[in-house]
Amino acid sequence: MTTTGRRLFVMAMPLALLIGAGTARAEHDEVWNGAWSGMLGKTSAISVVIAKNKVVHYVFMGAPMPVQYSKFDAGKVLFGDRDHYLVTLAKTGAMTASALYHGRDGDASAALVKQ
């Protein structure tokens, strides 16, 4: 390999890794997009709608709840309203996830299915 060829290789490798990592991240985040539903604490129906890597709708016991923030981090989704609740979603399968709810009334868990 010539000196010029080595230089091009050294410059191109980091760029290729960055582009590949960005594509993999985008594909990974897209698996969350859609509607998820289940039972929280075995008695309270919940549904979560995620679009474009943002929680856009959260319903608890038939009532829409405010969502002030949502964050995607290491294969998990965290969302809530800062003052009342925090929900953490974690993938358990291709179409399933677990939900952990923490709020003023305590903690609960749920198994969610992607619709």
C-alpha positions in Angstrom: 0.0 0.0 0.0 1.4 3.4 -0.9 1.8 6.3 1.6 -1.2 8.1 0.0 -3.3 4.9 0.2 -2.5 4.5 3.9 -3.4 8.1 4.6 -6.7 7.8 2.8 -7.4 4.6 4.7 -6.6 6.2 8.1 -8.8 9.2 7.3 -11.7 7.1 5.9 -11.9 4.5 8.7 -13.2 6.8 11.5 -15.7 8.4 9.1 -17.0 4.9 8.1 -17.4 3.9 11.8 -19.3 7.1 12.6 -21.7 6.7 9.6 -22.3 3.0 10.5 -22.9 3.8 14.2 -25.4 6.5 13.3 -27.3 4.2 11.0 -27.4 1.4 13.6 -28.6 3.8 16.3 -31.4 5.1 14.0 -32.5 1.6 13.2 -32.4 0.6 16.9 -34.5 3.6 18.0 -37.1 3.0 15.3 -38.0 -0.4 16.9 -39.8 1.7 19.6 -42.0 3.6 17.2 -45.6 2.4 17.4 -48.4 1.8 20.0 -47.6 -0.3 23.2 -50.3 -1.4 25.6 -50.6 -3.5 28.7 -51.8 -3.7 32.3 -50.0 -1.7 35.0 -50.1 -3.3 38.4 -52.6 -5.9 37.1 -55.5 -3.5 37.3 -54.7 -0.3 35.4 -54.7 -0.3 31.6 -51.9 1.8 30.0 -50.9 2.6 26.4 -47.9 4.4 25.1 -47.5 5.8 21.6 -44.0 6.5 20.3 -43.3 8.3 17.1 -40.0 9.6 15.7 -38.3 8.6 18.9 -40.6 10.6 21.2 -43.4 9.6 23.5 -46.3 11.4 21.9 -49.2 9.9 23.9 -49.6 8.2 27.2 -53.0 6.9 28.6 -53.4 5.6 32.1 -56.7 4.1 33.1 -58.4 5.6 30.1 -57.2 9.2 30.8 -54.5 10.9 28.7 -51.6 11.9 30.9 -49.2 14.8 30.2 -45.8 13.9 28.9 -43.2 16.6 29.5 -40.2 14.7 28.4 -39.0 11.5 26.9 -35.5 10.2 26.6 -34.0 7.2 24.7 -31.0 5.7 26.5 -29.1 2.4 26.1 -32.1 0.5 24.7 -34.6 2.0 27.2 -37.2 4.7 27.0 -37.8 7.1 30.0 -40.7 9.5 30.1 -42.8 11.4 32.6 -44.0 14.8 33.8 -41.2 15.7 36.3 -43.7 16.3 39.2 -45.9 13.2 39.2 -44.5 10.1 37.5 -41.6 8.5 35.7 -42.0 5.4 33.4 -39.1 3.3 32.2 -39.7 1.0 29.2 -37.2 -1.8 28.4 -37.4 -4.2 25.5 -37.9 -7.9 26.4 -38.5 -9.1 22.9 -39.1 -8.0 19.3 -42.7 -7.0 20.1 -42.7 -6.9 23.9 -41.4 -4.6 26.6 -41.5 -4.2 30.4 -42.7 -1.0 32.0 -41.7 0.3 35.4 -43.8 3.1 36.8 -42.7 5.3 39.7 -45.1 8.0 41.0 -46.6 9.6 44.0 -48.8 6.6 44.7 -45.9 4.1 44.6 -44.3 1.8 42.1 -45.8 -0.7 39.6 -44.8 -2.8 36.7 -46.3 -4.0 33.5 -45.7 -6.2 30.5 -46.4 -4.3 27.2 -47.1 -5.6 23.7 -46.5 -3.6 20.5 -49.8 -3.3 18.6 
